[in-house]
């Protein structure tokens, strides 16, 4: 299994939490990247999409954050 991880960090919550910055458009781009990755490997491999969020000195990790 391969994990594609979006890492986001924020100093303040003025623009929302870091994990909220992974928009539908970014999710679509990650799915496209995963398709190209599989094509480059020459085979379908299991992938998942995770989000790592850093805010206020804390790290949160969301496994399978989106499909």
PDB file of N, CA, C and O in Angstrom, chain B, residues numbered from 101:
ATOM      1  N   UNK B 101       0.847  -1.174   0.000  1.00  0.00           N
ATOM      2  CA  UNK B 101       0.000   0.000   0.000  1.00  0.00           C
ATOM      3  C   UNK B 101       0.889   1.234   0.000  1.00  0.00           C
ATOM      4  O   UNK B 101       1.902   1.290   0.698  1.00  0.00           O
ATOM      5  N   UNK B 102       0.497   2.210  -0.788  1.00  0.00           N
ATOM      6  CA  UNK B 102       1.175   3.496  -0.846  1.00  0.00           C
ATOM      7  C   UNK B 102       0.269   4.554  -0.237  1.00  0.00           C
ATOM      8  O   UNK B 102      -0.943   4.545  -0.457  1.00  0.00           O
ATOM      9  N   UNK B 103       0.856   5.464   0.529  1.00  0.00           N
ATOM     10  CA  UNK B 103       0.097   6.560   1.130  1.00  0.00           C
ATOM     11  C   UNK B 103       0.570   7.877   0.524  1.00  0.00           C
ATOM     12  O   UNK B 103       1.763   8.182   0.524  1.00  0.00           O
ATOM     13  N   UNK B 104      -0.368   8.641   0.016  1.00  0.00           N
ATOM     14  CA  UNK B 104      -0.109   9.999  -0.441  1.00  0.00           C
ATOM     15  C   UNK B 104      -0.527  10.900   0.711  1.00  0.00           C
ATOM     16  O   UNK B 104      -1.674  10.855   1.156  1.00  0.00           O
ATOM     17  N   UNK B 105       0.404  11.720   1.194  1.00  0.00           N
ATOM     18  CA  UNK B 105       0.146  12.496   2.406  1.00  0.00           C
ATOM     19  C   UNK B 105       0.248  13.988   2.107  1.00  0.00           C
ATOM     20  O   UNK B 105       1.271  14.465   1.617  1.00  0.00           O
ATOM     21  N   UNK B 106      -0.809  14.705   2.404  1.00  0.00           N
ATOM     22  CA  UNK B 106      -0.810  16.164   2.334  1.00  0.00           C
ATOM     23  C   UNK B 106      -0.470  16.657   3.729  1.00  0.00           C
ATOM     24  O   UNK B 106      -1.150  16.308   4.694  1.00  0.00           O
ATOM     25  N   UNK B 107       0.577  17.468   3.844  1.00  0.00           N
ATOM     26  CA  UNK B 107       1.020  17.995   5.130  1.00  0.00           C
ATOM     27  C   UNK B 107       0.676  19.479   5.172  1.00  0.00           C
ATOM     28  O   UNK B 107       1.088  20.246   4.301  1.00  0.00           O
ATOM     29  N   UNK B 108      -0.075  19.871   6.184  1.00  0.00           N
ATOM     30  CA  UNK B 108      -0.505  21.259   6.321  1.00  0.00           C
ATOM     31  C   UNK B 108      -0.152  21.762   7.713  1.00  0.00           C
ATOM     32  O   UNK B 108      -0.243  21.026   8.696  1.00  0.00           O
ATOM     33  N   UNK B 109       0.253  23.034   7.783  1.00  0.00           N
ATOM     34  CA  UNK B 109       0.577  23.654   9.066  1.00  0.00           C
ATOM     35  C   UNK B 109       0.007  25.067   9.092  1.00  0.00           C
ATOM     36  O   UNK B 109      -0.082  25.728   8.057  1.00  0.00           O
ATOM     37  N   UNK B 110      -0.369  25.515  10.253  1.00  0.00           N
ATOM     38  CA  UNK B 110      -0.888  26.865  10.443  1.00  0.00           C
ATOM     39  C   UNK B 110      -0.338  27.424  11.749  1.00  0.00           C
ATOM     40  O   UNK B 110      -0.170  26.699  12.730  1.00  0.00           O
ATOM     41  N   UNK B 111      -0.063  28.717  11.744  1.00  0.00           N
ATOM     42  CA  UNK B 111       0.342  29.419  12.962  1.00  0.00           C
ATOM     43  C   UNK B 111      -0.894  29.908  13.722  1.00  0.00           C
ATOM     44  O   UNK B 111      -0.906  29.931  14.953  1.00  0.00           O
ATOM     45  N   UNK B 112      -1.936  30.301  12.975  1.00  0.00           N
ATOM     46  CA  UNK B 112      -3.184  30.760  13.589  1.00  0.00           C
ATOM     47  C   UNK B 112      -4.346  30.062  12.894  1.00  0.00           C
ATOM     48  O   UNK B 112      -4.167  29.407  11.867  1.00  0.00           O
ATOM     49  N   UNK B 113      -5.531  30.208  13.462  1.00  0.00           N
ATOM     50  CA  UNK B 113      -6.708  29.616  12.826  1.00  0.00           C
ATOM     51  C   UNK B 113      -7.509  30.661  12.045  1.00  0.00           C
ATOM     52  O   UNK B 113      -8.692  30.460  11.771  1.00  0.00           O
ATOM     53  N   UNK B 114      -6.867  31.775  11.688  1.00  0.00           N
ATOM     54  CA  UNK B 114      -7.536  32.855  10.965  1.00  0.00           C
ATOM     55  C   UNK B 114      -8.151  32.373   9.654  1.00  0.00           C
ATOM     56  O   UNK B 114      -9.181  32.890   9.221  1.00  0.00           O
ATOM     57  N   UNK B 115      -7.527  31.393   9.028  1.00  0.00           N
ATOM     58  CA  UNK B 115      -8.040  30.851   7.770  1.00  0.00           C
ATOM     59  C   UNK B 115      -8.537  29.423   7.936  1.00  0.00           C
ATOM     60  O   UNK B 115      -8.640  28.687   6.956  1.00  0.00           O
ATOM     61  N   UNK B 116      -8.841  29.032   9.142  1.00  0.00           N
ATOM     62  CA  UNK B 116      -9.320  27.681   9.420  1.00  0.00           C
ATOM     63  C   UNK B 116      -8.189  26.777   9.864  1.00  0.00           C
ATOM     64  O   UNK B 116      -7.021  27.165   9.881  1.00  0.00           O
ATOM     65  N   UNK B 117      -8.563  25.576  10.219  1.00  0.00           N
ATOM     66  CA  UNK B 117      -7.582  24.582  10.653  1.00  0.00           C
ATOM     67  C   UNK B 117      -6.810  24.056   9.449  1.00  0.00           C
ATOM     68  O   UNK B 117      -7.329  24.082   8.333  1.00  0.00           O
ATOM     69  N   UNK B 118      -5.585  23.581   9.648  1.00  0.00           N
ATOM     70  CA  UNK B 118      -4.778  23.101   8.534  1.00  0.00           C
ATOM     71  C   UNK B 118      -5.469  22.004   7.714  1.00  0.00           C
ATOM     72  O   UNK B 118      -5.406  22.016   6.485  1.00  0.00           O
ATOM     73  N   UNK B 119      -6.115  21.072   8.383  1.00  0.00           N
ATOM     74  CA  UNK B 119      -6.755  19.966   7.660  1.00  0.00           C
ATOM     75  C   UNK B 119      -7.901  20.449   6.780  1.00  0.00           C
ATOM     76  O   UNK B 119      -8.248  19.787   5.803  1.00  0.00           O
ATOM     77  N   UNK B 120      -8.490  21.586   7.110  1.00  0.00           N
ATOM     78  CA  UNK B 120      -9.583  22.130   6.305  1.00  0.00           C
ATOM     79  C   UNK B 120      -9.091  22.721   4.989  1.00  0.00           C
ATOM     80  O   UNK B 120      -9.894  23.026   4.108  1.00  0.00           O
ATOM     81  N   UNK B 121      -7.787  22.883   4.852  1.00  0.00           N
ATOM     82  CA  UNK B 121      -7.211  23.450   3.631  1.00  0.00           C
ATOM     83  C   UNK B 121      -7.083  22.417   2.505  1.00  0.00           C
ATOM     84  O   UNK B 121      -6.710  22.761   1.383  1.00  0.00           O
ATOM     85  N   UNK B 122      -7.387  21.172   2.803  1.00  0.00           N
ATOM     86  CA  UNK B 122      -7.337  20.134   1.766  1.00  0.00           C
ATOM     87  C   UNK B 122      -8.700  20.134   1.074  1.00  0.00           C
ATOM     88  O   UNK B 122      -9.609  19.391   1.445  1.00  0.00           O
ATOM     89  N   UNK B 123      -8.810  20.979   0.073  1.00  0.00           N
ATOM     90  CA  UNK B 123     -10.075  21.206  -0.621  1.00  0.00           C
ATOM     91  C   UNK B 123     -10.400  20.057  -1.577  1.00  0.00           C
ATOM     92  O   UNK B 123      -9.569  19.180  -1.816  1.00  0.00           O
ATOM     93  N   UNK B 124     -11.604  20.074  -2.111  1.00  0.00           N
ATOM     94  CA  UNK B 124     -12.000  19.067  -3.106  1.00  0.00           C
ATOM     95  C   UNK B 124     -11.086  19.110  -4.326  1.00  0.00           C
ATOM     96  O   UNK B 124     -10.780  18.072  -4.913  1.00  0.00           O
ATOM     97  N   UNK B 125     -10.653  20.306  -4.704  1.00  0.00           N
ATOM     98  CA  UNK B 125      -9.736  20.438  -5.845  1.00  0.00           C
ATOM     99  C   UNK B 125      -8.398  19.764  -5.547  1.00  0.00           C
ATOM    100  O   UNK B 125      -7.852  19.075  -6.408  1.00  0.00           O
ATOM    101  N   UNK B 126      -7.870  19.950  -4.351  1.00  0.00           N
ATOM    102  CA  UNK B 126      -6.613  19.294  -3.978  1.00  0.00           C
ATOM    103  C   UNK B 126      -6.798  17.778  -3.928  1.00  0.00           C
ATOM    104  O   UNK B 126      -5.910  17.027  -4.329  1.00  0.00           O
ATOM    105  N   UNK B 127      -7.944  17.335  -3.438  1.00  0.00           N
ATOM    106  CA  UNK B 127      -8.226  15.898  -3.411  1.00  0.00           C
ATOM    107  C   UNK B 127      -8.261  15.339  -4.828  1.00  0.00           C
ATOM    108  O   UNK B 127      -7.736  14.255  -5.083  1.00  0.00           O
ATOM    109  N   UNK B 128      -8.879  16.075  -5.751  1.00  0.00           N
ATOM    110  CA  UNK B 128      -8.947  15.640  -7.147  1.00  0.00           C
ATOM    111  C   UNK B 128      -7.537  15.530  -7.724  1.00  0.00           C
ATOM    112  O   UNK B 128      -7.226  14.569  -8.427  1.00  0.00           O
ATOM    113  N   UNK B 129      -6.683  16.515  -7.428  1.00  0.00           N
ATOM    114  CA  UNK B 129      -5.299  16.476  -7.928  1.00  0.00           C
ATOM    115  C   UNK B 129      -4.541  15.277  -7.374  1.00  0.00           C
ATOM    116  O   UNK B 129      -3.778  14.635  -8.096  1.00  0.00           O
ATOM    117  N   UNK B 130      -4.747  14.976  -6.108  1.00  0.00           N
ATOM    118  CA  UNK B 130      -4.073  13.807  -5.525  1.00  0.00           C
ATOM    119  C   UNK B 130      -4.535  12.510  -6.180  1.00  0.00           C
ATOM    120  O   UNK B 130      -3.731  11.607  -6.411  1.00  0.00           O
ATOM    121  N   UNK B 131      -5.817  12.417  -6.477  1.00  0.00           N
ATOM    122  CA  UNK B 131      -6.304  11.213  -7.163  1.00  0.00           C
ATOM    123  C   UNK B 131      -5.670  11.092  -8.547  1.00  0.00           C
ATOM    124  O   UNK B 131      -5.321   9.992  -8.974  1.00  0.00           O
ATOM    125  N   UNK B 132      -5.520  12.206  -9.242  1.00  0.00           N
ATOM    126  CA  UNK B 132      -4.879  12.207 -10.557  1.00  0.00           C
ATOM    127  C   UNK B 132      -3.416  11.795 -10.437  1.00  0.00           C
ATOM    128  O   UNK B 132      -2.923  11.004 -11.240  1.00  0.00           O
ATOM    129  N   UNK B 133      -2.728  12.328  -9.440  1.00  0.00           N
ATOM    130  CA  UNK B 133      -1.326  11.955  -9.202  1.00  0.00           C
ATOM    131  C   UNK B 133      -1.218  10.459  -8.947  1.00  0.00           C
ATOM    132  O   UNK B 133      -0.309   9.806  -9.461  1.00  0.00           O
ATOM    133  N   UNK B 134      -2.130   9.917  -8.164  1.00  0.00           N
ATOM    134  CA  UNK B 134      -2.113   8.481  -7.861  1.00  0.00           C
ATOM    135  C   UNK B 134      -2.319   7.659  -9.132  1.00  0.00           C
ATOM    136  O   UNK B 134      -1.692   6.615  -9.306  1.00  0.00           O
ATOM    137  N   UNK B 135      -3.194   8.127 -10.016  1.00  0.00           N
ATOM    138  CA  UNK B 135      -3.409   7.413 -11.286  1.00  0.00           C
ATOM    139  C   UNK B 135      -2.126   7.396 -12.108  1.00  0.00           C
ATOM    140  O   UNK B 135      -1.749   6.353 -12.643  1.00  0.00           O
ATOM    141  N   UNK B 136      -1.454   8.533 -12.216  1.00  0.00           N
ATOM    142  CA  UNK B 136      -0.190   8.592 -12.957  1.00  0.00           C
ATOM    143  C   UNK B 136       0.876   7.731 -12.291  1.00  0.00           C
ATOM    144  O   UNK B 136       1.677   7.097 -12.976  1.00  0.00           O
ATOM    145  N   UNK B 137       0.891   7.706 -10.981  1.00  0.00           N
ATOM    146  CA  UNK B 137       1.834   6.878 -10.246  1.00  0.00           C
ATOM    147  C   UNK B 137       1.645   5.403 -10.607  1.00  0.00           C
ATOM    148  O   UNK B 137       2.611   4.687 -10.871  1.00  0.00           O
ATOM    149  N   UNK B 138       0.387   4.963 -10.612  1.00  0.00           N
ATOM    150  CA  UNK B 138       0.092   3.566 -10.964  1.00  0.00           C
ATOM    151  C   UNK B 138       0.477   3.286 -12.407  1.00  0.00           C
ATOM    152  O   UNK B 138       0.998   2.215 -12.718  1.00  0.00           O
ATOM    153  N   UNK B 139       0.223   4.250 -13.293  1.00  0.00           N
ATOM    154  CA  UNK B 139       0.601   4.063 -14.699  1.00  0.00           C
ATOM    155  C   UNK B 139       2.118   3.927 -14.823  1.00  0.00           C
ATOM    156  O   UNK B 139       2.606   3.100 -15.594  1.00  0.00           O
ATOM    157  N   UNK B 140       2.858   4.729 -14.072  1.00  0.00           N
ATOM    158  CA  UNK B 140       4.320   4.666 -14.116  1.00  0.00           C
ATOM    159  C   UNK B 140       4.832   3.333 -13.591  1.00  0.00           C
ATOM    160  O   UNK B 140       5.834   2.814 -14.082  1.00  0.00           O
ATOM    161  N   UNK B 141       4.152   2.778 -12.598  1.00  0.00           N
ATOM    162  CA  UNK B 141       4.528   1.466 -12.065  1.00  0.00           C
ATOM    163  C   UNK B 141       4.141   0.343 -13.022  1.00  0.00           C
ATOM    164  O   UNK B 141       4.731  -0.737 -13.015  1.00  0.00           O
ATOM    165  N   UNK B 142       3.140   0.629 -13.841  1.00  0.00           N
ATOM    166  CA  UNK B 142       2.659  -0.396 -14.772  1.00  0.00           C
ATOM    167  C   UNK B 142       1.689  -1.365 -14.142  1.00  0.00           C
ATOM    168  O   UNK B 142       1.436  -2.438 -14.689  1.00  0.00           O
ATOM    169  N   UNK B 143       1.140  -0.997 -12.991  1.00  0.00           N
ATOM    170  CA  UNK B 143       0.182  -1.871 -12.329  1.00  0.00           C
ATOM    171  C   UNK B 143      -0.691  -1.067 -11.372  1.00  0.00           C
ATOM    172  O   UNK B 143      -0.310   0.017 -10.929  1.00  0.00           O
ATOM    173  N   UNK B 144      -1.857  -1.606 -11.061  1.00  0.00           N
ATOM    174  CA  UNK B 144      -2.723  -1.005 -10.047  1.00  0.00           C
ATOM    175  C   UNK B 144      -2.206  -1.435  -8.686  1.00  0.00           C
ATOM    176  O   UNK B 144      -2.011  -2.624  -8.432  1.00  0.00           O
ATOM    177  N   UNK B 145      -1.987  -0.475  -7.826  1.00  0.00           N
ATOM    178  CA  UNK B 145      -1.555  -0.785  -6.465  1.00  0.00           C
ATOM    179  C   UNK B 145      -2.509  -0.095  -5.503  1.00  0.00           C
ATOM    180  O   UNK B 145      -3.071   0.950  -5.834  1.00  0.00           O
ATOM    181  N   UNK B 146      -2.699  -0.657  -4.330  1.00  0.00           N
ATOM    182  CA  UNK B 146      -3.575   0.001  -3.364  1.00  0.00           C
ATOM    183  C   UNK B 146      -2.942   1.307  -2.874  1.00  0.00           C
ATOM    184  O   UNK B 146      -1.757   1.349  -2.543  1.00  0.00           O
ATOM    185  N   UNK B 147      -3.744   2.362  -2.834  1.00  0.00           N
ATOM    186  CA  UNK B 147      -3.279   3.655  -2.329  1.00  0.00           C
ATOM    187  C   UNK B 147      -4.295   4.191  -1.340  1.00  0.00           C
ATOM    188  O   UNK B 147      -5.464   3.806  -1.338  1.00  0.00           O
ATOM    189  N   UNK B 148      -3.811   5.094  -0.498  1.00  0.00           N
ATOM    190  CA  UNK B 148      -4.720   5.811   0.389  1.00  0.00           C
ATOM    191  C   UNK B 148      -4.239   7.257   0.450  1.00  0.00           C
ATOM    192  O   UNK B 148      -3.104   7.570   0.089  1.00  0.00           O
ATOM    193  N   UNK B 149      -5.121   8.121   0.910  1.00  0.00           N
ATOM    194  CA  UNK B 149      -4.825   9.541   0.976  1.00  0.00           C
ATOM    195  C   UNK B 149      -4.950  10.000   2.426  1.00  0.00           C
ATOM    196  O   UNK B 149      -6.029   9.954   3.017  1.00  0.00           O
ATOM    197  N   UNK B 150      -3.836  10.440   2.981  1.00  0.00           N
ATOM    198  CA  UNK B 150      -3.783  10.865   4.379  1.00  0.00           C
ATOM    199  C   UNK B 150      -3.544  12.369   4.459  1.00  0.00           C
ATOM    200  O   UNK B 150      -3.090  12.992   3.499  1.00  0.00           O
ATOM    201  N   UNK B 151      -3.853  12.935   5.607  1.00  0.00           N
ATOM    202  CA  UNK B 151      -3.578  14.348   5.877  1.00  0.00           C
ATOM    203  C   UNK B 151      -2.878  14.443   7.226  1.00  0.00           C
ATOM    204  O   UNK B 151      -3.359  13.910   8.226  1.00  0.00           O
ATOM    205  N   UNK B 152      -1.728  15.133   7.244  1.00  0.00           N
ATOM    206  CA  UNK B 152      -1.022  15.439   8.486  1.00  0.00           C
ATOM    207  C   UNK B 152      -1.213  16.924   8.756  1.00  0.00           C
ATOM    208  O   UNK B 152      -0.975  17.759   7.884  1.00  0.00           O
ATOM    209  N   UNK B 153      -1.640  17.243   9.958  1.00  0.00           N
ATOM    210  CA  UNK B 153      -1.986  18.616  10.315  1.00  0.00           C
ATOM    211  C   UNK B 153      -1.186  19.048  11.534  1.00  0.00           C
ATOM    212  O   UNK B 153      -1.163  18.351  12.549  1.00  0.00           O
ATOM    213  N   UNK B 154      -0.525  20.209  11.432  1.00  0.00           N
ATOM    214  CA  UNK B 154       0.212  20.760  12.566  1.00  0.00           C
ATOM    215  C   UNK B 154      -0.390  22.106  12.931  1.00  0.00           C
ATOM    216  O   UNK B 154      -0.472  23.008  12.098  1.00  0.00           O
ATOM    217  N   UNK B 155      -0.811  22.235  14.187  1.00  0.00           N
ATOM    218  CA  UNK B 155      -1.388  23.491  14.660  1.00  0.00           C
ATOM    219  C   UNK B 155      -1.264  23.545  16.180  1.00  0.00           C
ATOM    220  O   UNK B 155      -1.567  22.575  16.875  1.00  0.00           O
ATOM    221  N   UNK B 156      -0.823  24.670  16.676  1.00  0.00           N
ATOM    222  CA  UNK B 156      -0.749  24.875  18.121  1.00  0.00           C
ATOM    223  C   UNK B 156       0.163  23.895  18.828  1.00  0.00           C
ATOM    224  O   UNK B 156      -0.106  23.501  19.963  1.00  0.00           O
ATOM    225  N   UNK B 157       1.239  23.498  18.168  1.00  0.00           N
ATOM    226  CA  UNK B 157       2.173  22.567  18.781  1.00  0.00           C
ATOM    227  C   UNK B 157       1.713  21.113  18.767  1.00  0.00           C
ATOM    228  O   UNK B 157       2.385  20.239  19.315  1.00  0.00           O
ATOM    229  N   UNK B 158       0.575  20.859  18.145  1.00  0.00           N
ATOM    230  CA  UNK B 158       0.018  19.499  18.091  1.00  0.00           C
ATOM    231  C   UNK B 158       0.011  18.982  16.652  1.00  0.00           C
ATOM    232  O   UNK B 158      -0.214  19.740  15.708  1.00  0.00           O
ATOM    233  N   UNK B 159       0.256  17.709  16.506  1.00  0.00           N
ATOM    234  CA  UNK B 159       0.185  17.051  15.205  1.00  0.00           C
ATOM    235  C   UNK B 159      -0.998  16.096  15.221  1.00  0.00           C
ATOM    236  O   UNK B 159      -1.149  15.282  16.132  1.00  0.00           O
ATOM    237  N   UNK B 160      -1.827  16.212  14.201  1.00  0.00           N
ATOM    238  CA  UNK B 160      -2.924  15.254  14.004  1.00  0.00           C
ATOM    239  C   UNK B 160      -2.669  14.552  12.689  1.00  0.00           C
ATOM    240  O   UNK B 160      -2.235  15.170  11.717  1.00  0.00           O
ATOM    241  N   UNK B 161      -2.940  13.261  12.661  1.00  0.00           N
ATOM    242  CA  UNK B 161      -2.736  12.481  11.448  1.00  0.00           C
ATOM    243  C   UNK B 161      -4.040  11.774  11.111  1.00  0.00           C
ATOM    244  O   UNK B 161      -4.563  10.990  11.903  1.00  0.00           O
ATOM    245  N   UNK B 162      -4.559  12.068   9.913  1.00  0.00           N
ATOM    246  CA  UNK B 162      -5.822  11.491   9.472  1.00  0.00           C
ATOM    247  C   UNK B 162      -5.537  10.471   8.375  1.00  0.00           C
ATOM    248  O   UNK B 162      -5.265  10.838   7.232  1.00  0.00           O
ATOM    249  N   UNK B 163      -5.599   9.207   8.726  1.00  0.00           N
ATOM    250  CA  UNK B 163      -5.412   8.133   7.750  1.00  0.00           C
ATOM    251  C   UNK B 163      -6.712   7.963   6.968  1.00  0.00           C
ATOM    252  O   UNK B 163      -7.800   8.045   7.537  1.00  0.00           O
ATOM    253  N   UNK B 164      -6.594   7.725   5.658  1.00  0.00           N
ATOM    254  CA  UNK B 164      -7.780   7.598   4.788  1.00  0.00           C
ATOM    255  C   UNK B 164      -8.664   8.836   4.905  1.00  0.00           C
ATOM    256  O   UNK B 164      -9.879   8.719   5.065  1.00  0.00           O
ATOM    257  N   UNK B 165      -8.067  10.008   4.826  1.00  0.00           N
ATOM    258  CA  UNK B 165      -8.788  11.259   5.011  1.00  0.00           C
ATOM    259  C   UNK B 165      -9.842  11.483   3.915  1.00  0.00           C
ATOM    260  O   UNK B 165     -10.877  12.104   4.157  1.00  0.00           O
ATOM    261  N   UNK B 166      -9.567  10.975   2.723  1.00  0.00           N
ATOM    262  CA  UNK B 166     -10.531  11.050   1.629  1.00  0.00           C
ATOM    263  C   UNK B 166     -10.279   9.909   0.677  1.00  0.00           C
ATOM    264  O   UNK B 166      -9.242   9.247   0.735  1.00  0.00           O
ATOM    265  N   UNK B 167     -11.245   9.684  -0.208  1.00  0.00           N
ATOM    266  CA  UNK B 167     -11.169   8.551  -1.142  1.00  0.00           C
ATOM    267  C   UNK B 167     -10.893   9.056  -2.533  1.00  0.00           C
ATOM    268  O   UNK B 167     -10.791   8.263  -3.469  1.00  0.00           O
TER     269      UNK B 167
END
